[in-house]
Amino acid sequence: MNIAYPYAIDGSGRTAQPDDDAHIRQMIEQLLFTAPGERVNRPTFGTGLRQLLFAPNSPELATATEFMVQGALQEFLGELIRVEAVDVAAEEATLRVTVQYIVQRTQQRQVVEIVS
């Protein structure tokens, strides 16, 4: 059973259950926005992407973020997805992260874009 993130109640008053593709997308968002050390018993889980919002944008920051995101996705979601590409673009005050991946179970290509 997949549980929606953020937690929600569906129309029947039960815990919302997203389909598999939406659940994987939600797990990617959780991983990217969780800071390492934030989860009990999983001190290495997360990327700390949220902390980068306050760092000065630069091409070097974008490159370092690409490696960090790709490594975290492979480590924590490698059984569910195969990462094809991670693109991080620093545009003025915006950090745009695009993840292209293949769902292992269905072999379907998906793309998630997160703008912060």
HELIX and SHEET records of a PDB file:
HELIX    1   1 ASP A   20  PHE A   33  1                                  14    
HELIX    2   2 LEU A   49  PHE A   54  5                                   6    
HELIX    3   3 PRO A   59  LEU A   77  1                                  19    
SHEET    1   A 3 ILE A  81  GLU A  91  0                                        
SHEET    2   A 3 THR A  94  VAL A 103 -1                                        
SHEET    3   A 3 ARG A 109  VAL A 115 -1                                        
END                                                                             
